[in-house]
Amino acid sequence: MKKIVFWILLLCGASDAVWAQDKAAALEQAFIFSERAKSHVFLSQLNFFKDSEHIVGVPDSILAQENSLQNNIIRLERLIADYKTGSDSSNRKVYEQKLLTQKTLQERLELQIKKTYPRYYDLRYGSAVPTIANIMKSLPPNTAIVSYFVGQDALFTFVIDPENNLRVFRSEPKQPITLQVQNFNKTIMGQDKSNFISASQQLFQELFAFTLPKSIKNLILVPDIGLANLPFEALLTEPASASSNYEALPYLLKKYNVMYSTSASAYCQSLAESWNSAYKTDFVGVVPSFENPAYSTVSKDVLAFFEDLQVRDSTAYKSVLLGRDIRPLRHTLQELSSIKKIMEKTTLTTRFVEKQDANEMCIKLGAINEARVVHLAAHTFINQEKPWLSGILMAQDSTSNQDGLLHIHEILNTKLSAELLMLTATHGGVGAARTGEGCLGMARAWFYAGAQRLGLSLWLNETVANEQLLSDFYTTLSTPSKKAIDYSTSLRKSKLKLIKSKEYSAPYFWSHLIMFGR
């Protein structure tokens, strides 16, 4: 991260203006560093799994060798840096030769991993960051990418659009971005309209300190750490009075169709990929609901897992567990019932896995593998500081040897072909002043598993409005059409419909559900 800030400060100097055209090459280099940093945190934490030998099938010995070489290289580079020019050059040359040997071994190991474990190679090292020229070629019409990098004292915004190519803006937030997001989300959760308006306007000014071409209709937002929990669509694009009604406010949602992505590179790669369309099932709904102690009482292992996370006294812990019982999600069955009624009126092939059958084994045995759309409504706990410890609680099954907890590394081993996976009823830790990237880590895991798009709830919404939002969304998707389904536009229309209803126009009722992907 320091390298990214160095590049940006070097080129920007003290100016808050856009970088000059003659610095385009250096500007692109800064963008590349920013892109790589987007996945670095999550990827570098893979080796911290207790079950590391099970991570996408890679033996522990390979991971240990990989770590050892990296540590040796870092140590030798530091030793070389300690030698001043001209002092004890013979020892320096010895270290330089050792460094060359270690890097050669590292390259050989990476080639071996790429050949033998291609899925892990893609996840660990990622594909090359596309050039700005290639991004411009793949960018759909009327679309702009806005990617954020949150530094210690400054916010850097990379903007890519058809008219201006790549621009970068630097600002110094009046308050830390993480704190602003926390306060903004609190105003949404508490439906505190007056403070929501002021907090929203301040955030918008800092996050959108630039002008987009009037032709732009679609925004691809790439949040950085600290912005992962922010429902951007609820930001206000213009000044508003505290006396204004919620439905009349100028939300970003009203101006743009918004999609989220883990990186600009991931978005462009998704546009270039061809997907398997030979689905066995059009829709699969998986809803544990946790209403019966027979499949909602957690095992000692799961209880110990939560205690290890040191979240016993946190809001997230209390909202998931009531003693040793999982908190019921009865509203999810009502949502599923509404979805069933919609699907019954169509010729779509469907499957519904409910209550005790919606356990960990149903996922591992492939219940969702060959579905076009997957709706998974369960307790998803997202650990912001340690995203590799995030997971999904499924119906507890004492007759199996599973712990009833779908861990991140188990999600990575799932093989999907879904056009869309809707992950609702989550607990994203909204309001907590955290600096981690839990939401982004969860998204990366499902994309790696094969999902093309991911719908993700930023907080638990057990209202009638949520049921209406999902019902309207799935009604649109179930309508016969010769065109490919535009999932993000469909979700946007459903949200706008709620806003017009007045009763559910406050952002609390519709801004929790965001969509990652293309």
QUIHU-V970329 format. One record per run of one state. SS is the DSSP state (helix for helix, strand for strand, loop for the rest). FROM is the first residue (numbers start at 1). LEN is the number of residues. If there is no record, write none. Layout:
ss,from,len
SS,FROM,LEN
SS,FROM,LEN
This chain:
ss,from,len
loop,1,1
helix,2,11
loop,13,8
helix,21,24
loop,45,1
helix,46,3
loop,49,3
helix,52,6
loop,58,2
helix,60,23
loop,83,6
helix,89,28
loop,117,1
helix,118,8
loop,126,6
helix,132,7
loop,139,4
strand,143,8
loop,151,4
strand,155,7
loop,162,3
strand,165,7
loop,172,5
helix,177,13
loop,190,3
helix,193,15
loop,208,10
strand,218,5
loop,223,9
helix,232,3
loop,235,1
strand,236,1
loop,237,9
helix,246,3
loop,249,2
strand,251,1
helix,252,4
loop,256,1
strand,257,4
loop,261,3
helix,264,9
loop,273,8
strand,281,7
loop,288,5
helix,293,3
loop,296,1
strand,297,1
loop,298,2
helix,300,9
loop,309,6
helix,315,6
strand,321,2
loop,323,2
strand,325,2
loop,327,3
helix,330,15
loop,345,5
strand,350,5
helix,355,3
loop,358,1
strand,359,1
helix,360,5
loop,365,6
strand,371,11
loop,382,5
helix,387,3
loop,390,1
strand,391,3
loop,394,1
strand,395,1
loop,396,9
strand,405,3
helix,408,5
loop,413,7
strand,420,8
loop,428,10
helix,438,12
loop,450,3
strand,453,5
loop,458,6
helix,464,15
loop,479,8
helix,487,14
loop,501,6
helix,507,3
loop,510,3
strand,513,5
loop,518,1
